């Protein structure tokens, strides 16, 4: 799981502004802590969409500091982020990954579309085609 630290800043007029030290593009607000964290999850996903569209490496979450809250991405998003980051690092486009995996480009497009439900085996296979191994642990 990827757990991004979030800073909630209380506002004089009420509510909270939420920022992410690792994803500076993600800024939102909420009426109370619960509302702010709900909006934080949405804005984090939107900011990560920007990174994906631009082909940028998505920063790993930093260590949680005292007073910070955490916004956790679903496991499927985390796996896809690992795949997307590896593709960006190796400068491998979806068409090239599809060639390496011996699948259609459409199949790879679904694997890297984090709003599409993909089987973990497909993501692991894509990482293997990039020379990486996916490890899963319970902690």
PyMOL CGO cylinders between C-alpha atoms (Angstrom):
from pymol import cmd
from pymol.cgo import CYLINDER

trace = [
    CYLINDER, 0.00, 0.00, 0.00, 1.09, 3.54, -0.60, 0.3, 1, 1, 1, 1, 1, 1,
    CYLINDER, 1.09, 3.54, -0.60, 0.34, 5.79, 2.35, 0.3, 1, 1, 1, 1, 1, 1,
    CYLINDER, 0.34, 5.79, 2.35, 0.89, 9.48, 1.64, 0.3, 1, 1, 1, 1, 1, 1,
    CYLINDER, 0.89, 9.48, 1.64, 1.34, 11.87, 4.56, 0.3, 1, 1, 1, 1, 1, 1,
    CYLINDER, 1.34, 11.87, 4.56, -1.08, 14.80, 4.56, 0.3, 1, 1, 1, 1, 1, 1,
    CYLINDER, -1.08, 14.80, 4.56, -0.81, 18.05, 6.48, 0.3, 1, 1, 1, 1, 1, 1,
    CYLINDER, -0.81, 18.05, 6.48, -4.07, 19.55, 7.74, 0.3, 1, 1, 1, 1, 1, 1,
    CYLINDER, -4.07, 19.55, 7.74, -3.87, 23.27, 8.48, 0.3, 1, 1, 1, 1, 1, 1,
    CYLINDER, -3.87, 23.27, 8.48, -6.79, 24.66, 10.54, 0.3, 1, 1, 1, 1, 1, 1,
    CYLINDER, -6.79, 24.66, 10.54, -8.23, 27.86, 9.11, 0.3, 1, 1, 1, 1, 1, 1,
    CYLINDER, -8.23, 27.86, 9.11, -9.32, 30.91, 11.15, 0.3, 1, 1, 1, 1, 1, 1,
    CYLINDER, -9.32, 30.91, 11.15, -12.69, 30.97, 9.44, 0.3, 1, 1, 1, 1, 1, 1,
    CYLINDER, -12.69, 30.97, 9.44, -13.15, 27.22, 10.06, 0.3, 1, 1, 1, 1, 1, 1,
    CYLINDER, -13.15, 27.22, 10.06, -12.28, 24.07, 8.23, 0.3, 1, 1, 1, 1, 1, 1,
    CYLINDER, -12.28, 24.07, 8.23, -8.93, 22.70, 7.15, 0.3, 1, 1, 1, 1, 1, 1,
    CYLINDER, -8.93, 22.70, 7.15, -6.63, 23.05, 4.16, 0.3, 1, 1, 1, 1, 1, 1,
    CYLINDER, -6.63, 23.05, 4.16, -4.93, 19.80, 3.17, 0.3, 1, 1, 1, 1, 1, 1,
    CYLINDER, -4.93, 19.80, 3.17, -1.55, 19.59, 1.46, 0.3, 1, 1, 1, 1, 1, 1,
    CYLINDER, -1.55, 19.59, 1.46, 0.77, 16.70, 0.64, 0.3, 1, 1, 1, 1, 1, 1,
    CYLINDER, 0.77, 16.70, 0.64, 4.52, 17.17, 1.10, 0.3, 1, 1, 1, 1, 1, 1,
    CYLINDER, 4.52, 17.17, 1.10, 5.27, 14.58, -1.59, 0.3, 1, 1, 1, 1, 1, 1,
    CYLINDER, 5.27, 14.58, -1.59, 2.65, 15.72, -4.12, 0.3, 1, 1, 1, 1, 1, 1,
    CYLINDER, 2.65, 15.72, -4.12, 2.62, 19.54, -4.02, 0.3, 1, 1, 1, 1, 1, 1,
    CYLINDER, 2.62, 19.54, -4.02, -0.02, 19.75, -6.75, 0.3, 1, 1, 1, 1, 1, 1,
    CYLINDER, -0.02, 19.75, -6.75, -2.58, 18.13, -4.43, 0.3, 1, 1, 1, 1, 1, 1,
    CYLINDER, -2.58, 18.13, -4.43, -4.31, 20.80, -2.34, 0.3, 1, 1, 1, 1, 1, 1,
    CYLINDER, -4.31, 20.80, -2.34, -7.86, 20.73, -1.02, 0.3, 1, 1, 1, 1, 1, 1,
    CYLINDER, -7.86, 20.73, -1.02, -9.96, 21.67, 1.98, 0.3, 1, 1, 1, 1, 1, 1,
    CYLINDER, -9.96, 21.67, 1.98, -12.80, 20.40, 4.13, 0.3, 1, 1, 1, 1, 1, 1,
    CYLINDER, -12.80, 20.40, 4.13, -15.26, 21.52, 6.79, 0.3, 1, 1, 1, 1, 1, 1,
    CYLINDER, -15.26, 21.52, 6.79, -13.79, 19.21, 9.45, 0.3, 1, 1, 1, 1, 1, 1,
    CYLINDER, -13.79, 19.21, 9.45, -11.01, 16.61, 9.65, 0.3, 1, 1, 1, 1, 1, 1,
    CYLINDER, -11.01, 16.61, 9.65, -13.17, 13.78, 8.26, 0.3, 1, 1, 1, 1, 1, 1,
    CYLINDER, -13.17, 13.78, 8.26, -14.41, 15.93, 5.36, 0.3, 1, 1, 1, 1, 1, 1,
    CYLINDER, -14.41, 15.93, 5.36, -10.90, 17.23, 4.65, 0.3, 1, 1, 1, 1, 1, 1,
    CYLINDER, -10.90, 17.23, 4.65, -9.45, 13.72, 4.50, 0.3, 1, 1, 1, 1, 1, 1,
    CYLINDER, -9.45, 13.72, 4.50, -12.29, 12.57, 2.24, 0.3, 1, 1, 1, 1, 1, 1,
    CYLINDER, -12.29, 12.57, 2.24, -11.49, 15.39, -0.20, 0.3, 1, 1, 1, 1, 1, 1,
    CYLINDER, -11.49, 15.39, -0.20, -7.77, 14.68, 0.24, 0.3, 1, 1, 1, 1, 1, 1,
    CYLINDER, -7.77, 14.68, 0.24, -8.16, 11.18, -1.20, 0.3, 1, 1, 1, 1, 1, 1,
    CYLINDER, -8.16, 11.18, -1.20, -9.93, 12.59, -4.27, 0.3, 1, 1, 1, 1, 1, 1,
    CYLINDER, -9.93, 12.59, -4.27, -7.41, 15.37, -4.88, 0.3, 1, 1, 1, 1, 1, 1,
    CYLINDER, -7.41, 15.37, -4.88, -4.49, 12.98, -4.42, 0.3, 1, 1, 1, 1, 1, 1,
    CYLINDER, -4.49, 12.98, -4.42, -5.89, 10.69, -7.11, 0.3, 1, 1, 1, 1, 1, 1,
    CYLINDER, -5.89, 10.69, -7.11, -6.44, 13.68, -9.42, 0.3, 1, 1, 1, 1, 1, 1,
    CYLINDER, -6.44, 13.68, -9.42, -2.89, 14.93, -8.89, 0.3, 1, 1, 1, 1, 1, 1,
    CYLINDER, -2.89, 14.93, -8.89, -1.53, 11.46, -9.60, 0.3, 1, 1, 1, 1, 1, 1,
    CYLINDER, -1.53, 11.46, -9.60, -3.56, 11.42, -12.81, 0.3, 1, 1, 1, 1, 1, 1,
    CYLINDER, -3.56, 11.42, -12.81, -1.56, 14.49, -13.85, 0.3, 1, 1, 1, 1, 1, 1,
    CYLINDER, -1.56, 14.49, -13.85, 1.73, 12.69, -13.17, 0.3, 1, 1, 1, 1, 1, 1,
    CYLINDER, 1.73, 12.69, -13.17, 0.53, 9.72, -15.22, 0.3, 1, 1, 1, 1, 1, 1,
    CYLINDER, 0.53, 9.72, -15.22, -0.68, 11.84, -18.15, 0.3, 1, 1, 1, 1, 1, 1,
    CYLINDER, -0.68, 11.84, -18.15, 2.65, 13.67, -18.25, 0.3, 1, 1, 1, 1, 1, 1,
    CYLINDER, 2.65, 13.67, -18.25, 4.64, 10.43, -18.01, 0.3, 1, 1, 1, 1, 1, 1,
    CYLINDER, 4.64, 10.43, -18.01, 6.28, 11.61, -14.78, 0.3, 1, 1, 1, 1, 1, 1,
    CYLINDER, 6.28, 11.61, -14.78, 7.57, 9.34, -12.07, 0.3, 1, 1, 1, 1, 1, 1,
    CYLINDER, 7.57, 9.34, -12.07, 5.16, 9.40, -9.14, 0.3, 1, 1, 1, 1, 1, 1,
    CYLINDER, 5.16, 9.40, -9.14, 7.00, 10.29, -5.92, 0.3, 1, 1, 1, 1, 1, 1,
    CYLINDER, 7.00, 10.29, -5.92, 7.07, 7.64, -3.23, 0.3, 1, 1, 1, 1, 1, 1,
    CYLINDER, 7.07, 7.64, -3.23, 5.42, 8.65, 0.02, 0.3, 1, 1, 1, 1, 1, 1,
    CYLINDER, 5.42, 8.65, 0.02, 7.75, 10.03, 2.66, 0.3, 1, 1, 1, 1, 1, 1,
    CYLINDER, 7.75, 10.03, 2.66, 7.82, 8.88, 6.25, 0.3, 1, 1, 1, 1, 1, 1,
    CYLINDER, 7.82, 8.88, 6.25, 4.88, 10.03, 8.36, 0.3, 1, 1, 1, 1, 1, 1,
    CYLINDER, 4.88, 10.03, 8.36, 5.79, 12.82, 10.78, 0.3, 1, 1, 1, 1, 1, 1,
    CYLINDER, 5.79, 12.82, 10.78, 4.13, 13.76, 14.04, 0.3, 1, 1, 1, 1, 1, 1,
    CYLINDER, 4.13, 13.76, 14.04, 0.91, 15.66, 13.50, 0.3, 1, 1, 1, 1, 1, 1,
    CYLINDER, 0.91, 15.66, 13.50, 0.41, 14.45, 9.93, 0.3, 1, 1, 1, 1, 1, 1,
    CYLINDER, 0.41, 14.45, 9.93, -2.50, 12.37, 8.76, 0.3, 1, 1, 1, 1, 1, 1,
    CYLINDER, -2.50, 12.37, 8.76, -2.26, 9.63, 6.17, 0.3, 1, 1, 1, 1, 1, 1,
    CYLINDER, -2.26, 9.63, 6.17, -4.15, 9.05, 2.94, 0.3, 1, 1, 1, 1, 1, 1,
    CYLINDER, -4.15, 9.05, 2.94, -3.82, 5.48, 1.76, 0.3, 1, 1, 1, 1, 1, 1,
    CYLINDER, -3.82, 5.48, 1.76, -4.22, 4.48, -1.86, 0.3, 1, 1, 1, 1, 1, 1,
    CYLINDER, -4.22, 4.48, -1.86, -5.92, 1.17, -2.67, 0.3, 1, 1, 1, 1, 1, 1,
    CYLINDER, -5.92, 1.17, -2.67, -3.56, -1.76, -3.31, 0.3, 1, 1, 1, 1, 1, 1,
    CYLINDER, -3.56, -1.76, -3.31, -4.53, -1.88, -6.99, 0.3, 1, 1, 1, 1, 1, 1,
    CYLINDER, -4.53, -1.88, -6.99, -3.47, 1.76, -7.42, 0.3, 1, 1, 1, 1, 1, 1,
    CYLINDER, -3.47, 1.76, -7.42, -0.20, 1.11, -5.62, 0.3, 1, 1, 1, 1, 1, 1,
    CYLINDER, -0.20, 1.11, -5.62, 0.63, -1.83, -7.92, 0.3, 1, 1, 1, 1, 1, 1,
    CYLINDER, 0.63, -1.83, -7.92, -0.15, 0.23, -11.01, 0.3, 1, 1, 1, 1, 1, 1,
    CYLINDER, -0.15, 0.23, -11.01, 1.95, 3.12, -9.73, 0.3, 1, 1, 1, 1, 1, 1,
    CYLINDER, 1.95, 3.12, -9.73, 4.90, 0.75, -9.33, 0.3, 1, 1, 1, 1, 1, 1,
    CYLINDER, 4.90, 0.75, -9.33, 4.39, -0.38, -12.92, 0.3, 1, 1, 1, 1, 1, 1,
    CYLINDER, 4.39, -0.38, -12.92, 4.00, 3.16, -14.26, 0.3, 1, 1, 1, 1, 1, 1,
    CYLINDER, 4.00, 3.16, -14.26, 7.09, 4.35, -12.38, 0.3, 1, 1, 1, 1, 1, 1,
    CYLINDER, 7.09, 4.35, -12.38, 9.14, 1.49, -13.78, 0.3, 1, 1, 1, 1, 1, 1,
    CYLINDER, 9.14, 1.49, -13.78, 7.90, 2.25, -17.30, 0.3, 1, 1, 1, 1, 1, 1,
    CYLINDER, 7.90, 2.25, -17.30, 8.87, 5.91, -16.85, 0.3, 1, 1, 1, 1, 1, 1,
    CYLINDER, 8.87, 5.91, -16.85, 12.29, 5.01, -15.41, 0.3, 1, 1, 1, 1, 1, 1,
    CYLINDER, 12.29, 5.01, -15.41, 13.04, 2.68, -18.32, 0.3, 1, 1, 1, 1, 1, 1,
    CYLINDER, 13.04, 2.68, -18.32, 11.34, 5.02, -20.83, 0.3, 1, 1, 1, 1, 1, 1,
    CYLINDER, 11.34, 5.02, -20.83, 9.13, 2.16, -22.04, 0.3, 1, 1, 1, 1, 1, 1,
    CYLINDER, 9.13, 2.16, -22.04, 5.91, 3.16, -23.74, 0.3, 1, 1, 1, 1, 1, 1,
    CYLINDER, 5.91, 3.16, -23.74, 2.76, 0.97, -23.66, 0.3, 1, 1, 1, 1, 1, 1,
    CYLINDER, 2.76, 0.97, -23.66, 3.34, -0.23, -27.24, 0.3, 1, 1, 1, 1, 1, 1,
    CYLINDER, 3.34, -0.23, -27.24, 6.83, -1.48, -26.36, 0.3, 1, 1, 1, 1, 1, 1,
    CYLINDER, 6.83, -1.48, -26.36, 5.57, -3.15, -23.18, 0.3, 1, 1, 1, 1, 1, 1,
    CYLINDER, 5.57, -3.15, -23.18, 2.82, -4.86, -25.20, 0.3, 1, 1, 1, 1, 1, 1,
    CYLINDER, 2.82, -4.86, -25.20, 5.47, -6.17, -27.64, 0.3, 1, 1, 1, 1, 1, 1,
    CYLINDER, 5.47, -6.17, -27.64, 7.56, -7.52, -24.74, 0.3, 1, 1, 1, 1, 1, 1,
    CYLINDER, 7.56, -7.52, -24.74, 4.56, -9.16, -23.12, 0.3, 1, 1, 1, 1, 1, 1,
    CYLINDER, 4.56, -9.16, -23.12, 3.24, -10.50, -26.46, 0.3, 1, 1, 1, 1, 1, 1,
    CYLINDER, 3.24, -10.50, -26.46, -0.18, -8.94, -25.85, 0.3, 1, 1, 1, 1, 1, 1,
    CYLINDER, -0.18, -8.94, -25.85, -2.16, -6.19, -27.53, 0.3, 1, 1, 1, 1, 1, 1,
    CYLINDER, -2.16, -6.19, -27.53, -1.54, -2.55, -26.73, 0.3, 1, 1, 1, 1, 1, 1,
    CYLINDER, -1.54, -2.55, -26.73, -5.14, -2.35, -25.53, 0.3, 1, 1, 1, 1, 1, 1,
    CYLINDER, -5.14, -2.35, -25.53, -4.35, -4.93, -22.82, 0.3, 1, 1, 1, 1, 1, 1,
    CYLINDER, -4.35, -4.93, -22.82, -1.41, -2.86, -21.62, 0.3, 1, 1, 1, 1, 1, 1,
    CYLINDER, -1.41, -2.86, -21.62, -3.50, 0.32, -21.72, 0.3, 1, 1, 1, 1, 1, 1,
    CYLINDER, -3.50, 0.32, -21.72, -5.97, -1.36, -19.36, 0.3, 1, 1, 1, 1, 1, 1,
    CYLINDER, -5.97, -1.36, -19.36, -3.12, -2.43, -17.07, 0.3, 1, 1, 1, 1, 1, 1,
    CYLINDER, -3.12, -2.43, -17.07, -1.81, 1.12, -16.73, 0.3, 1, 1, 1, 1, 1, 1,
    CYLINDER, -1.81, 1.12, -16.73, -5.27, 2.72, -16.43, 0.3, 1, 1, 1, 1, 1, 1,
    CYLINDER, -5.27, 2.72, -16.43, -5.62, 2.80, -12.69, 0.3, 1, 1, 1, 1, 1, 1,
    CYLINDER, -5.62, 2.80, -12.69, -9.37, 3.28, -12.86, 0.3, 1, 1, 1, 1, 1, 1,
    CYLINDER, -9.37, 3.28, -12.86, -9.67, -0.04, -14.69, 0.3, 1, 1, 1, 1, 1, 1,
    CYLINDER, -9.67, -0.04, -14.69, -9.81, -3.14, -12.48, 0.3, 1, 1, 1, 1, 1, 1,
    CYLINDER, -9.81, -3.14, -12.48, -6.81, -5.26, -13.43, 0.3, 1, 1, 1, 1, 1, 1,
    CYLINDER, -6.81, -5.26, -13.43, -5.78, -8.63, -12.09, 0.3, 1, 1, 1, 1, 1, 1,
    CYLINDER, -5.78, -8.63, -12.09, -2.62, -8.53, -10.02, 0.3, 1, 1, 1, 1, 1, 1,
    CYLINDER, -2.62, -8.53, -10.02, -1.16, -11.28, -12.23, 0.3, 1, 1, 1, 1, 1, 1,
    CYLINDER, -1.16, -11.28, -12.23, -1.31, -8.97, -15.23, 0.3, 1, 1, 1, 1, 1, 1,
    CYLINDER, -1.31, -8.97, -15.23, 0.56, -6.23, -13.39, 0.3, 1, 1, 1, 1, 1, 1,
    CYLINDER, 0.56, -6.23, -13.39, 3.13, -8.76, -12.14, 0.3, 1, 1, 1, 1, 1, 1,
    CYLINDER, 3.13, -8.76, -12.14, 3.56, -10.01, -15.71, 0.3, 1, 1, 1, 1, 1, 1,
    CYLINDER, 3.56, -10.01, -15.71, 4.12, -6.47, -16.97, 0.3, 1, 1, 1, 1, 1, 1,
    CYLINDER, 4.12, -6.47, -16.97, 6.74, -5.86, -14.29, 0.3, 1, 1, 1, 1, 1, 1,
    CYLINDER, 6.74, -5.86, -14.29, 8.44, -9.14, -15.22, 0.3, 1, 1, 1, 1, 1, 1,
    CYLINDER, 8.44, -9.14, -15.22, 8.59, -7.98, -18.84, 0.3, 1, 1, 1, 1, 1, 1,
    CYLINDER, 8.59, -7.98, -18.84, 10.44, -4.93, -17.49, 0.3, 1, 1, 1, 1, 1, 1,
    CYLINDER, 10.44, -4.93, -17.49, 12.91, -7.16, -15.64, 0.3, 1, 1, 1, 1, 1, 1,
    CYLINDER, 12.91, -7.16, -15.64, 11.32, -6.64, -12.21, 0.3, 1, 1, 1, 1, 1, 1,
    CYLINDER, 11.32, -6.64, -12.21, 9.65, -8.94, -9.71, 0.3, 1, 1, 1, 1, 1, 1,
    CYLINDER, 9.65, -8.94, -9.71, 6.60, -7.99, -7.69, 0.3, 1, 1, 1, 1, 1, 1,
    CYLINDER, 6.60, -7.99, -7.69, 6.72, -8.96, -4.03, 0.3, 1, 1, 1, 1, 1, 1,
    CYLINDER, 6.72, -8.96, -4.03, 3.66, -8.98, -1.80, 0.3, 1, 1, 1, 1, 1, 1,
    CYLINDER, 3.66, -8.98, -1.80, 3.90, -8.98, 2.00, 0.3, 1, 1, 1, 1, 1, 1,
    CYLINDER, 3.90, -8.98, 2.00, 1.55, -8.72, 4.94, 0.3, 1, 1, 1, 1, 1, 1,
    CYLINDER, 1.55, -8.72, 4.94, 2.86, -6.55, 7.78, 0.3, 1, 1, 1, 1, 1, 1,
]
cmd.load_cgo(trace, "trace")
